Amino acid sequence: MPIIALLIFTFATALIGLFIPIRYGNRFAFISSLIVFIYSLYLFCTFPITADFQYVVDYSWIQSLGIHFKVGMDGISVLLVMLTTFLTPLIIFSVRKSEPRPRAFYSLLLFMEMALIGVFVSMDGFLFYIFWEIALIPIYFICLLWGGKDRVRITLKFFIYTLTGSLFMLVGLIYLYLHTPGEHSFDIQALYTAGKSLSAHAQCILFWFFFLAFGIKMPIFPLHTWQPDTYSDAPTQGTMMLSGIMLKMGIYGLIRWMIPMLPVGLSQNAQYVMWLSIAGVLYAGIIAFTRKDMKRLLAYSSISHVGLIAAGIFAFNGQGLQGGIIQMLSHGINVVGLFFVVDIIQSRTGTRDIASLGGIRLKAPYLATVFAIIMLGAVALPLTDGFPGEFLLISGVFKFENIMGAVVGLTIIIGAVYMFRMYQRTILGETSLATENFTDLTAGEKAVLIPIVIMVILIGVCPNLFLKVSEPAILKLLGGI
């Protein structure tokens, strides 16, 4: 019962962390999350390369409604669980000791980790919805209690957006549940069968219901308007959880739930959604180029990257789906590293304004080097983690339609321009008034950034370590439709 052990242990440590003495809070939360990572790494290393779900546990939960506590992992799930458990200890370790109410902060991060794992392993539609909603609770309080000056308005906007999308998903799940064959069930295979049995009209309507839920979470243009404010106003660790892991819930929902359940809806609407995704890629990239706040620039950069992932997934071929999976890993790793670098710069200078910075390499060569490596991963330089995913995604879109592939290929150029521009103006050149007393990375900051740098290089040099794990599940998904 490895998955149950992961969920119970993470939930228990989140509760215990509320009562740990404050001076031990960071250490307890970090060690707890590190244990979860080591255990999930063991599961990943021993995971059989097969299309079937592993470690399946199925308990009847609400028998009269056909609701089961059913969890399991395939090659897609195990990679996202690994991403979650790899990033969470780094995010916890990055918390500054001066954080107010630290016990509650750490417990909310652990509680969110538990909910995210639950989303990626659920094999029952109702259970998936429960974990989906639970994941919203800790990030809501993290943003509300530890956010910036305008946190109440921004957090409320984020909450309304996400909750509205979730309600559309719930309506869709209930409709499918009522059309399951025999005794009604929320089992994933029963929902697949129910969805495929619906008329084309019904599938199209449900397609847009689920698209709203998953598109808001990702977010896809034009459902993105909550994201820049939330990312900019949230505490750094909240932004890291949102961008590094939580938005992957939406992408995972597309792959695991929406597309296999509604294949006719996909075929009739894929082109519209792909044009929306591509519009988001270009729009967010252009907006990012004009941003002067580093955190806000990265927020729009994230929208652009997610748009590319969505376009590759809706192309629905092997290259696009495989590219989407590995790009989820690389995007999560890169964006967490970049937001942490911005947090370091802001903590030393008191500003995120690009025009106020400069010359940091003269004072902090280690930070400049690490920043450069992570940035090169974000712009998909060959032999970095961003390259395999972007190459496969663009190939998948080209395979779907040449014009779309040509347009989406511009993202590499646009992304490189605004990222290099940000690096040039903050790290290179002469020091400014804000950076003249800048200091280099501390041992603790290196402990967070070095694992990220290692993964940037490892995924870029050895992408097959991860692609081969998800390939059987992708082929099964394609074969089932």
Number of C-alpha atoms within 10 A of each C-alpha: 10 14 20 15 12 19 18 12 17 25 19 15 19 27 16 15 25 18 12 14 11 15 11 12 21 24 14 20 26 20 14 19 28 19 16 24 22 14 17 23 18 12 17 17 9 9 16 14 14 16 19 14 18 17 16 18 16 13 11 12 13 10 10 10 13 16 19 22 18 22 24 23 22 24 26 26 23 24 24 26 24 21 22 27 26 21 26 26 23 24 24 22 22 21 17 12 11 7 11 11 12 20 24 20 27 26 25 23 23 28 23 26 29 25 24 25 25 26 27 27 25 27 26 24 25 23 22 24 19 16 20 22 16 18 23 18 15 21 24 17 16 21 25 21 17 19 22 15 11 13 20 14 13 23 24 16 17 21 17 12 20 20 17 14 21 22 17 18 23 19 14 20 22 16 16 26 23 14 19 21 13 7 12 18 26 25 21 20 17 21 28 22 17 21 30 18 18 18 12 18 12 15 23 19 14 25 26 20 22 27 22 23 25 27 28 26 27 27 27 29 23 13 18 18 15 20 26 19 19 26 25 21 23 26 21 24 28 24 28 25 23 22 25 28 26 25 21 27 21 23 22 21 22 22 21 18 19 24 25 22 28 28 21 23 24 23 15 14 15 19 17 11 19 21 16 17 29 27 20 26 31 22 17 25 28 19 15 26 19 10 18 15 18 25 26 22 23 24 24 25 26 26 27 29 26 28 30 30 32 28 31 35 27 26 26 22 20 20 22 29 29 28 27 28 29 29 25 25 25 28 25 25 28 26 25 26 28 23 22 25 21 18 21 21 23 16 13 14 19 12 17 20 16 20 13 16 25 23 21 27 20 18 17 16 15 14 22 21 13 20 21 18 18 28 24 22 27 27 25 22 18 15 18 27 33 30 26 25 31 27 17 22 33 27 23 27 29 21 17 19 13 14 11 18 20 14 16 24 20 14 24 17 11 20 24 20 16 22 21 15 13 23 18 15 17 26 25 16 14 15 20 16 11 18 24 16 12 20 17 19 18 11 8 10 17 15 14 20 22 13 15 24 21 15 20 27 19 15 24 22 16 15 18 14 11 18 21 14 22 24 21 18 21 23 15 13 18 15 8 10 13
